[in-house]
Amino acid sequence: MKVFMIGGTGLLGCAAAQIFIDRGHKVKSIALPPLPEGAPIPEEMELEFGNYLDMADKDIMAMMSGCDCFVFAAGVDERVEFAPPVYEAYRKYNIEPVKRLISLAKASGIKNSVILGSYFSYFAKEFPEMELYSKHPYIRSRIDQEEAALSLADENMDVAVLELPYIFGTQPGRKPVWVILIQQLSNMGKITMYPKGGTAMLTVRQVAQTIVGAAEKNKGANAYPIGYYNLSWDNFLTIVHAAMGVPGRRIIHIPKWMFRLYGAKLAKEYKENNLEPGINPVDLADIMCMNTFIDKKWSVELGAQADDIKAAIFDSVKLSVDAYTGKQELVEMKSE
């Protein structure tokens, strides 16, 4: 199988590319420079630098020629800030590219596509009474992206959307997304104020395994809730504190009303700075105060194997601390 990937040098795309190659597949990718120094980019991957958003359809189709599978391992998440309306930014980077690229893949003779999405889509469907779609532009965009991708599946194209949760692991030279968490915890002083609850998570290696598994196994149009480990915030923060060099740091549980009050303060700051968050900071309390857990059965079905989640969290936090304190100069995550 020959795979055409957007984002093959990114944290997840790079890891998936290596597994594809290890299994005897070929990989071709477009990626934005620069490459992170020391990143384990597979030498066997056929790589071209450029921004697919600026490329003509005919040029993308020329690159897709002869390929069997398309993987979209790019886009932006809720931690990237934009001026209002933020949904339009998600449309630009997450929704329209998927519609365009799957359509071009079909026209090029590619038979299956794998799209990296968000586990917020899963919970929006599981708990419609929470109104996550209407309250949060980012969640709305991920649902719309998922529906757009799956609508393009037919007898000539299989489509899988992976609904991804918290992901831990590092790529040498690349700035982790968890720097914002380190900033938040550092600003709290000597204690950590956090709600009760927890979340699903898995390692970069496990995500890569599910990407390859979906490319090899998926038939039809399917959205897969992806997760392997379910940790309470307390268990998660215990690992984070150790990696920050403050083991045993006290955790104070804050009630939902207090979280919402803090969210209102953030919402005011966003407005003052002409920014619109993808996740409404007030209604985020409803998500953070629950257990957003996922059964690992879907991940196992796609080939995810047990991994050391504690080590992955520890390494991610250590690198995030280095980035936050300026000890390392790292390449920023990009909206490839």
VOMIPA-605293 format. One line per 8 residues: number of its first residue (from 1); their letters; for each residue x, y, z of C-alpha. Coordinates in steps of 0.2 Angstrom, whole numbers, plus 5000, padded with zeros to 4 digits. Example, Ala and Ser with C-alpha at 12.3 -4.5 7.8 and 13.67 -1.06 7.14 Angstrom:
2
1) as) 5062,4978,5039 ~ 5068,4995,5036
//
This chain:
336
1) mkvfmigg) 5000,5000,5000 ~ 5006,5018,4996 ~ 5000,5031,5008 ~ 4999,5050,5004 ~ 4999,5060,5021 ~ 4997,5078,5025 ~ 5007,5081,5041 ~ 5020,5067,5039
9) tgllgcaa) 5033,5076,5049 ~ 5021,5081,5064 ~ 5021,5072,5080 ~ 5007,5059,5075 ~ 5010,5059,5057 ~ 5029,5055,5059 ~ 5025,5041,5071 ~ 5012,5033,5059
17) aqifidrg) 5024,5035,5044 ~ 5037,5024,5053 ~ 5024,5011,5057 ~ 5018,5011,5039 ~ 5036,5009,5033 ~ 5040,4995,5046 ~ 5025,4985,5039 ~ 5031,4987,5021
25) hkvksial) 5020,5001,5015 ~ 5027,5017,5006 ~ 5023,5034,5012 ~ 5023,5051,5003 ~ 5020,5067,5012 ~ 5018,5086,5011 ~ 5024,5095,5026 ~ 5028,5113,5032
33) pplpegap) 5046,5117,5035 ~ 5057,5118,5046 ~ 5059,5100,5052 ~ 5062,5099,5071 ~ 5080,5097,5075 ~ 5083,5078,5079 ~ 5066,5073,5075 ~ 5066,5054,5069
41) ipeemele) 5058,5058,5052 ~ 5059,5041,5042 ~ 5072,5042,5029 ~ 5061,5031,5018 ~ 5047,5043,5017 ~ 5045,5053,5001 ~ 5044,5071,5008 ~ 5040,5087,4999
49) fgnyldma) 5039,5104,5008 ~ 5025,5116,5005 ~ 5008,5122,5010 ~ 4994,5111,5003 ~ 4982,5125,5006 ~ 4991,5135,4993 ~ 4993,5121,4980 ~ 4982,5119,4965
57) dkdimamm) 4971,5104,4964 ~ 4980,5097,4949 ~ 4997,5097,4959 ~ 4990,5088,4974 ~ 4982,5075,4962 ~ 4999,5073,4954 ~ 5006,5069,4971 ~ 4992,5057,4975
65) sgcdcfvf) 4994,5048,4959 ~ 4998,5029,4962 ~ 4993,5030,4981 ~ 4980,5019,4989 ~ 4977,5028,5005 ~ 4975,5046,5011 ~ 4979,5051,5029 ~ 4975,5069,5036
73) aagvderv) 4986,5071,5051 ~ 4985,5090,5052 ~ 4974,5105,5056 ~ 4972,5114,5072 ~ 4965,5111,5089 ~ 4956,5122,5102 ~ 4972,5128,5110 ~ 4977,5138,5094
81) efappvye) 4969,5156,5097 ~ 4960,5166,5083 ~ 4951,5182,5081 ~ 4932,5180,5080 ~ 4923,5171,5072 ~ 4935,5157,5077 ~ 4924,5144,5068 ~ 4929,5151,5052
89) ayrkynie) 4947,5147,5056 ~ 4942,5129,5060 ~ 4933,5129,5044 ~ 4949,5134,5035 ~ 4961,5122,5043 ~ 4950,5107,5048 ~ 4934,5106,5038 ~ 4937,5113,5020
97) pvkrlisl) 4953,5104,5018 ~ 4946,5087,5022 ~ 4931,5090,5010 ~ 4943,5095,4997 ~ 4957,5082,4999 ~ 4945,5067,5001 ~ 4937,5073,4985 ~ 4954,5074,4976
105) akasgikn) 4959,5057,4983 ~ 4943,5049,4976 ~ 4947,5057,4959 ~ 4964,5051,4960 ~ 4959,5033,4963 ~ 4963,5032,4981 ~ 4952,5019,4990 ~ 4952,5024,5008
113) svilgsyf) 4955,5039,5020 ~ 4959,5041,5038 ~ 4955,5058,5046 ~ 4962,5063,5064 ~ 4948,5071,5073 ~ 4943,5074,5092 ~ 4935,5064,5106 ~ 4924,5079,5109
121) syfakefp) 4914,5073,5094 ~ 4911,5057,5103 ~ 4905,5065,5119 ~ 4894,5077,5109 ~ 4885,5063,5102 ~ 4884,5052,5118 ~ 4878,5067,5128 ~ 4866,5078,5117
129) emelyskh) 4859,5085,5133 ~ 4875,5094,5136 ~ 4873,5104,5120 ~ 4892,5104,5116 ~ 4889,5107,5098 ~ 4880,5123,5101 ~ 4890,5129,5115 ~ 4908,5127,5109
137) pyirsrid) 4914,5132,5091 ~ 4928,5120,5091 ~ 4917,5105,5095 ~ 4904,5111,5082 ~ 4919,5111,5069 ~ 4925,5094,5074 ~ 4907,5087,5072 ~ 4905,5096,5055
145) qeeaalsl) 4922,5090,5050 ~ 4918,5072,5054 ~ 4901,5073,5045 ~ 4909,5080,5030 ~ 4922,5067,5029 ~ 4910,5052,5032 ~ 4898,5059,5019 ~ 4911,5056,5006
153) adenmdva) 4912,5038,5009 ~ 4905,5027,4995 ~ 4908,5010,4986 ~ 4925,5018,4980 ~ 4930,5026,4996 ~ 4931,5020,5014 ~ 4933,5034,5027 ~ 4938,5032,5045
161) vlelpyif) 4938,5047,5058 ~ 4948,5044,5073 ~ 4941,5053,5088 ~ 4957,5057,5098 ~ 4958,5062,5116 ~ 4973,5068,5127 ~ 4989,5062,5118 ~ 5006,5061,5127
169) gtqpgrkp) 5023,5058,5119 ~ 5037,5069,5112 ~ 5046,5073,5096 ~ 5063,5079,5098 ~ 5064,5097,5093 ~ 5045,5100,5093 ~ 5036,5111,5106 ~ 5023,5100,5115
177) vwviliqq) 5005,5106,5116 ~ 5006,5104,5135 ~ 5016,5120,5138 ~ 4999,5129,5141 ~ 4996,5117,5156 ~ 5013,5121,5163 ~ 5009,5139,5162 ~ 4992,5137,5171
185) lsnmgkit) 4999,5126,5185 ~ 5014,5138,5187 ~ 5003,5153,5189 ~ 4994,5144,5203 ~ 5009,5145,5215 ~ 5012,5131,5227 ~ 4995,5122,5226 ~ 4985,5115,5211
193) mypkggta) 4967,5120,5210 ~ 4958,5107,5199 ~ 4940,5100,5198 ~ 4936,5082,5201 ~ 4934,5072,5185 ~ 4946,5063,5173 ~ 4949,5060,5154 ~ 4954,5046,5142
201) mltvrqva) 4972,5047,5135 ~ 4985,5037,5126 ~ 5002,5038,5119 ~ 5009,5045,5102 ~ 5014,5027,5098 ~ 4996,5020,5101 ~ 4989,5034,5090 ~ 5000,5029,5076
209) qtivgaae) 4995,5011,5078 ~ 4977,5016,5076 ~ 4980,5026,5061 ~ 4989,5012,5052 ~ 4976,5000,5059 ~ 4962,5011,5051 ~ 4971,5012,5035 ~ 4973,4993,5034
217) knkganay) 4956,4988,5041 ~ 4942,5001,5040 ~ 4928,4997,5028 ~ 4914,5010,5025 ~ 4911,5026,5034 ~ 4916,5024,5053 ~ 4920,5036,5067 ~ 4931,5027,5080
225) pigyynls) 4932,5034,5098 ~ 4950,5032,5103 ~ 4957,5030,5120 ~ 4967,5017,5130 ~ 4969,5023,5148 ~ 4957,5032,5159 ~ 4964,5043,5172 ~ 4957,5054,5185
233) wdnfltiv) 4963,5072,5186 ~ 4971,5068,5203 ~ 4981,5053,5196 ~ 4986,5063,5180 ~ 4992,5078,5190 ~ 5002,5067,5202 ~ 5012,5062,5187 ~ 5013,5080,5181
241) haamgvpg) 5019,5087,5197 ~ 5033,5074,5198 ~ 5039,5079,5181 ~ 5038,5097,5186 ~ 5049,5094,5200 ~ 5036,5097,5214 ~ 5031,5079,5219 ~ 5017,5078,5232
249) rriihipk) 5011,5095,5228 ~ 4994,5098,5236 ~ 4978,5097,5225 ~ 4963,5106,5230 ~ 4946,5101,5222 ~ 4936,5116,5216 ~ 4918,5115,5213 ~ 4909,5117,5196
257) wmfrlyga) 4903,5134,5201 ~ 4920,5141,5205 ~ 4927,5134,5188 ~ 4913,5143,5179 ~ 4917,5159,5188 ~ 4935,5157,5183 ~ 4929,5154,5165 ~ 4919,5170,5165
265) klakeyke) 4935,5179,5170 ~ 4944,5171,5155 ~ 4930,5175,5143 ~ 4931,5193,5148 ~ 4950,5193,5144 ~ 4947,5184,5127 ~ 4935,5198,5123 ~ 4947,5212,5128
273) nnlepgin) 4961,5204,5117 ~ 4949,5202,5102 ~ 4950,5183,5103 ~ 4937,5170,5103 ~ 4941,5153,5111 ~ 4936,5137,5103 ~ 4930,5130,5119 ~ 4918,5142,5129
281) pvdladim) 4928,5144,5145 ~ 4912,5145,5156 ~ 4904,5129,5149 ~ 4921,5120,5149 ~ 4917,5117,5168 ~ 4904,5104,5163 ~ 4917,5094,5153 ~ 4931,5096,5165
289) cmntfidk) 4920,5090,5180 ~ 4915,5074,5172 ~ 4924,5058,5168 ~ 4927,5059,5149 ~ 4932,5041,5148 ~ 4932,5029,5133 ~ 4932,5010,5132 ~ 4949,5005,5124
297) kwsvelga) 4940,4991,5113 ~ 4940,5002,5098 ~ 4958,5006,5099 ~ 4962,4988,5102 ~ 4952,4983,5087 ~ 4963,4995,5077 ~ 4979,4988,5084 ~ 4984,4999,5098
305) qaddikaa) 4995,4989,5111 ~ 4998,4993,5129 ~ 5011,5006,5132 ~ 5019,5016,5146 ~ 5007,5031,5148 ~ 5015,5037,5164 ~ 5032,5038,5155 ~ 5024,5047,5140
313) ifdsvkls) 5015,5060,5152 ~ 5032,5063,5162 ~ 5042,5065,5146 ~ 5029,5077,5138 ~ 5028,5088,5154 ~ 5047,5088,5156 ~ 5049,5095,5138 ~ 5035,5107,5141
321) vdaytgkq) 5044,5114,5156 ~ 5059,5116,5146 ~ 5050,5125,5133 ~ 5041,5136,5146 ~ 5057,5141,5155 ~ 5066,5144,5139 ~ 5079,5130,5141 ~ 5075,5123,5124
329) elvemkse) 5071,5132,5108 ~ 5058,5121,5099 ~ 5048,5121,5083 ~ 5030,5127,5086 ~ 5015,5116,5081 ~ 5009,5121,5064 ~ 4992,5121,5055 ~ 4999,5110,5042
//
